[in-house]
Amino acid sequence: MISGIEKIWNKLPWQAILLIFGLIFFWRSQLMPMSGDDYAYAFIWNSEHGGNLLDDIGPRQRLESLGDIVISQWNHYFSWGGRTFSMLIIQFFAWQEKAGFALCNTLVYLLLMLVLYWLAMGKIISPAKAKGCFLWVIIGLNFGVLDYITTMIWMTGTCVYMWTGLWECGLLLPYALAYRNREFGRNWPKWAWLLMALLGLLAGWSQEGGSLVTITLLGMASIAIRHREGKLSPWMLAGVGGAVIGCMLLILAPGSIMREEYMLEYEADYVLPAQQLFTPAMFYRNFTEGFLPVILWEAFLFLPLLLYFMQREKKRGDKSYIIAFLLAGLEILVLMMFSPEFKVHTGFHSTMFLTIASVAALKECVPYLRDVLQNSLLWRRLALGTGIIAFVYVVLSFVGALYVENSYAQQWQDRKVYVNEHRQDDEIVVSALYIPDNLDEWLGPRSLTIYHLIYGADLEYKPTDNRSNIFAQYYGLKSIRIDREFDWEKYGGTDN
């Protein structure tokens, strides 16, 4: 049996593996309707009453052109936040009612897995050369991310997290290749300097935690290369400069300060009181509700790292490379400990960088693992048993997720039919969405959960609350709400 599975694995092309995961991901992206903040970003951003995302807001104007998106993001930057590139993409697809988004999101997903693989290997090579390492990249990204739906499927969330992750890793890749290969990038033309500066600006102007950690990695790579070569190539300086400028534009956006003021004025229940900032109570909450759940969920990625560091012989360059990405993954979690609120979806970039470290460590352990498996029937049987269990878990997880998300999409479709039939009513009351068969209790964060329904995937009980209000404006309704109130306090929030 072991030899039979080995033959199948050897004959299985890496493209088939990527295709299977890509098709499933496309299906899930296609099933996800517009929801939550997606509707808010379908309107020109208006800072009146704190912006488009708060409760009790007045009428907003729908996006009708690219010019509207530019105006909207100008307003957004100065009144809410600095994630401008992500928001431009979100507003474009919201304007187009998500047309083509599932395909674009899948392309980003596939490209990100390839870039993670190349970063881990330290060179651009075909996944056929290390299929096991490539599979570990796929497993790490798909099963190491704690809040998969928010950061990879939902339109607003994936543009802020997965898409920015691709920008950051795309910028880091040339530096990683230059670190691992002295000849890489020595004679790049001048136009490459501009390209790197623009890529640096994009990566730096991405998402706060990911941007800061990307600059940390760029700094470490630059110091190492400068120490070895005595100088840095112009394209390296251009990339770092662009990233630093982008990060400053992101972090220092006037809207970041304004957002806090708006939240204190209009949504005080959702903001940590000033007297509780940087207190033991804040750090304890961030640790128990953010740091600990994320680190436990991605714990399996530490297995190759533990095995690698247990080996006696380790090349200095490989060791430093692995440690750099390991520390990058942990740095994001540490940074988030100092945030007023540590939501688990902000751990996405941590998992991304930790996956690189884990795969890089696995690559170095392959000769040792091959020897162990070849010389021990017991270890081969244990590996086979573990592989079968993992395979069954992966299949059941995807089947369960598709079942839940298909049900969710159908519920939305049925709701829109009902809404259209009653659109002249003074107030439309619709049934609250639900997770079929309570599968979220079994699947956990592999798919939609009650938590997602409360915090964005469904409408709200009060018609003036944001998601119900903005949905009504989007479809030209007088008023709409769901028929019951969720237990906010049970899931870490308060109902104002």
N, C-alpha and C positions, 0 to 999 in steps of 0.2 A: 504493500500500500504506500509506503514511504517513497519507494522508487517511482511509483506511478504518479504521485503528486509532484515529485521533483521533475519528471518529464513534462508534465502539463505546464508547470511554472516556467521551465526553460523555453518552451515553445510559445508561451503567451507573450505577444508583443506588448511593449509598454504603451503603445498608442491605444490598444484595446482597453487597458486599465484606465487611461485618461479619458477615453471616450465614455466608458460606463459611468464614471463619476461625473463627467461633464453633462451627460444626458439627464442624470438624476437631478443635478443642480439646476439645469435649465428648466426642468419640469417644475421644481419647487419655486423657482423665481417666477415662472409663468403663472403659477397658482396664486401667488401672493397679490392681492388687489391693493389699490391705493388705500392707505389707512393712516390714522394718527396724524403726525406732522406732515405727511405727504400733501394732505389737503391744504394745510396752512401755507405751504410753500407754493401752492398753485395761485396765490394772490400776490399782488405787489406788496412788499413789506411796508407796513405803516406803523410808525412808532407811537401813534396815538393809543393811549391806554396800555402802553408797554409792549406793543408789537402784535404779531399774528398768533402767538402761541398761548396767550393768557386767557382767562375766563372773562366773560362779560364784555367782550370787545364789540365795537360797532361795525357797520358795513365796511367791507373791503372790496377792492377792485381786482377782478380776475386778470391774470397775465394774458396778453394778446399779441405780444411781439417780443423779439429779442431785445429791443430797446427797453421794454418794460422790465425785463430781467436785470439789465444793467442798472436801471434806476432802483430797482428793488434791492439789489446787493449793495449799492451805495448807501441806501438807508439802513440796511441790515448791519453793515460794517460799523456805522457810527452810532447805532442804537441797540445792538444785540450781541454781536460776536464777530470774530475775525476769520472764520473758516470759509473764506470767500470762494475758493476754487471748488470745494465740495458743494457749497450752496448753489453755485452757478449750474453745476450738473444736475442737482436735485430739482432746481426750478425749471430747467429746460425740459426734463422728462415729466415733471408735474404739469407743465404747460401742454405737453404733448399727450397727456393722460397715460403715461408710461409706455407709449408705443415704442417698441424696439428695446425697451430697457432690459428685459429678461435675457436677450441675446448678448447685449453689451456687458451685463453683469456676469454672464457665464464666461465670456472672453477674458474679463479681468480675473476671474477665479482661476481659470486654466493657466493664464500667464503668470499669476502670482505663484502657483505651485511650481512652475518651471523655474522661476527666478529664485525661489527658496531653495530648490534643489541645486542650482548652480552656485548659489552662495555657500551652501553646505559643503559642496564638493571642492570649492575654491577654483573652479574652472568651468568653462562652458563645454560640456560633453553631453552626449546622448544619454537619456535615462536607461537605454539598453545596456550601458556599461556597468550600471549599479542599480538594477531593478528593485532590489530590496530596499535600498536607501530611498529611491523615489517613492516606493509604496509607503515608507515611513513618513515622508513629507506629507503625503495625502492623508494618512491616518492622523498625523499630528494636527494638521489644519482643520480637518473635518470633525475630529473627536476631542481635540484639546481645547477648543474654543468653548467657553462656558455658555455664553449667550449667543448661540449660533444664529437664531432668527433675527435678532436685533442688528447684529454686526455684519451679516453676510446675505440675508434674503430681503429684509424690509428695505425699501428704496432709500429712505432718508438715512437709515443706520449704516447700510453697506457703503454708501458714498462717503460717509464720514470715517469709516473704519477700514473696510477691506480695500476700497479704492485708494485711500491714502497709504495703506500698507504697501501696495504695489509701487506707488511713487517713491516711497522711502527706500524700499529694497532695490528698485531700479537705479536710484542714485548710488546706493552703497555698492552695487555689483562691480562697477569699474575699479573702485578703490580696493575691494576684496581681491579682484583679479590681479591688480598691480602689486598688492602685498604678497600674493602667492607666486607671482611670476615677474621677475625683474624686468623682462623685456616688454611687458604689456604697456601700451600707451605711450611709449617713448617718443614716437614721431607723429603724434596726432596733429592734423591740420588746424589752422586757427578757427575754422568754423566750429570745430568740436568744443572750443572754449565757450563759445556762446551757447551751444547746446547744453553743456554741463551747467552753465550758469542758470539757464532756464529750468533745467531739471532740478537743480538745487533749490531754486525759488519755489517750484511746485512742491517739492518734498518738505521744505522748511515751513511752507505756508499750508500745512495739512491739518494735523490734529495735535493738540498741545503735547501730550505725553509722548507720542510717536516722534514728533518733531525734535523735542529735546534729546531723546535717546539717540535719534539718528545723528544729531550733531555730536553727541558724545562719541559715537562709533567713528564718525568722520575724523574727529580730533585724535582718537587713538590710532587710527590707520595713518593719518598724516604724520604724527610723531614717529611712528615706527618706520615709515618709508623715508622720512627726512633723516632719521638716524642712520639708516642703511645706505641711502644714496647720496646724502649730503645736500639734497635739494628736493623740491617738489615741482612736478610738471605744471605748466600754466593751467591745464585743464583741471587739475586737482584744486588749485587755488580758486578757480572760477566756480567749481561746484560747491566748495566750502563757503565761499562768499555769498553765493546765491542762497544757500541753505540758511545761513545766519540772518541775511536780510529777510527772507521769508518767515523765519521764526519770529523775528522782531515784529513784523507786520501782523503776525498772528497773535502773539502774546500781548502786544501793546495796543491792540485794537480798542478805540474809544468805547465801542459797544460792549466790551466785556465788563467795563465799569458801570455803564448805563444799565446793563442787564441786572446787575445786583441791586441797583437802586429801584428799578421797576419791580423786581421780585419782592423787595422789602415793602414797597408801597401797595402792590396789588395782590401778591400771593405770599404773605408773610408766613403762612402755615407751612410752606414748602422750603423755607430758608432757615438754616441753622442760625439761631440768635448769636449776635456778636460776642456776647459774654461766654459762649460755649466754644468759640473757635480756638483751636490749638490747645484744648484741655484734654485731660485723660479720658473724659467721656467721648470726645470726638474721635480720638485715636482708637479707643476701644471699639466704637461702632464701626469705624472704617476697617479695622482689622477683622472683626467677626462677620461683617456683612459684605466685605469686598476682598481684602487680601487673602484671608484664609480659604474661602470658597474657591477662588481662582487657582491658588497654588495647589490645593488638593485635587481639583479637577484635572489639572495638567501634570499631575505627579508622575504618570506613566512615562512622560518624556524624560524624566530624570534617570530612568533605568540604564540607557546606553551611557549616560554621563557617569553614573556610579561605576559601571563596568570599565569605562575608559580610565578613570582616575585610580582604579585598583591595579591597573597594569604597571609593571615596573618601568618599562621602557616607553618613554614618551618624547617625541621630538619637540623642541622648544617652540618652534614656529606653529606647529599644530596645536599645542597646548594653549599658547597665547590666543590663538584664533578662536578656539572653542570657548575659552574663559570670557573673551570679549563679548560674544553673543549671549552667553549665559548671564553675565552681569547686566547686559542690556535688557534681557527679559525681566530680571529682578528689579532693575532700576525703575521701570515703569510702575511696578506695584508699590515701591517705596515712595515714588513721587505722589502717587494717588493717595497715600496715607496722609498727606498734608493738604488734601483737597477737602473742602467742607462736606463733600458727599462722594463716596466711593461706590459707584454702581458697577456690577460685575461686568457689564459690557465694555467698560473702559479697559478691561484686561486683555482685549484682543491683540494689541501689539506685543504684549508680554508673551502670549502664546506663540505668536509669529516668530519672534526672535529666539525664543526657547526651542522652537522646532528646528531652527537652523543649527543651534548648538547641539541638539540631540542627534540630528542626522550626521553632522560632522564627526561627532564622537562615535556613532555607529560605524561610519566608514572606516575609522581607525581600528575598530574592534573586529571587523569582518574576518581577517586572517585567523585570529584567535578563536572566534566562534566556529569557523569552518573546521579547524582542527579538532575542537571539542566534539562537534557533531559527527565527524568522520570516525573518531576513535571511541565513541560511546553510544551503544544502542539505547541505553536508558535516556540519555539526553536527546537523542533523535525522537524517541517516543514522547518525551515531555514536550518537545518543540512541536511535534505533530498535534498532540492534544491541545496545546495552547493555541495553535493556529486554527484548529477546527472551532474551538470555542469563540475565538475572536471573529472568525468568519461568520458564524451563526449570529453573533451579537451585531455585527455590522449590517447583515442582511435584515434582521428583525428591526433594527433601528430605522433603517431607511424605509422599510415597508410600513412601519408604524407612523413615521413622520409623514409619508405621502398620504396615508389614510386620514390623518388628522388635518393636514393642510388642504386636502381635497374637500373634506367636510366643511372646513372654514370658508373656502372659496365658494362652495355651493350655498352656504348660509348667507354670504354677502349677496350672491346673485339673487337668491329668493327674496332677500330684504329689498333690493333695488326694484324688483318687480312690484312688491307690495307698496313701496314708497311711491312709485310712479302712478299706481292706481289711486292713491290717496293724497296726491300732491296738493290738492286744493283744500285739504283739511287745515283747520287752525293749528292743531297740534297732532303730529303723527307719533304714536307710541308703538315701538317695535320690540319684539322679543330680544332679550340679551343673547349674545352669542355664547356658545358653550364648546367645551372640548368633548368630542364623542367618547362615550364609554369611560370617561375619566382617565384616558390614556396618558395624560400628563403625569399622573402619579407613577406610571411605569416607565415612560420614556424620559422623564425629567426634562432637562433643557435641550434635548435633541430636537424638539419641535416646539410648537406653540403650547403655552401653558396659561393657566388662569392669570398669572402675573402679567403676561403680555396683553391679555384682554383688558385688564384693569389699566395698564399704563400706555395704551395706545392702539391696540388692535380692535377695539370696539368703541362705540359711542358712549355717552355718559347719561346718568340719570337726570341731571338738571339740564334743561334745554339751553341755558345760557352758558354752561360750561363749554370749554373750548372745542372739544371734538364734535359735540352735537351742534354747536353754534356754527362752526366753520363748514361742517357737512351740509347743514341747511342752506348756508349761503352759496355753496358750490353748486347745489342742485336747484336753487331757487325755491326753497321751501319756506313756509312761515315759521315752523318750529318742529323739532324732532327730539325724541329722547328714547332711551331703553326703558323697559318695564320694571326693572328692579335695580337696587343699588348694591354695588359690590362692597365687600368688607375690606376697605382700604387699610385699616390698621393691621389686619391680619397679614398683609403683604408688604408691610414696611412703609406705609404712607398715612396721610390724614385726609379725610374728606372735609373740604372747606365749604 
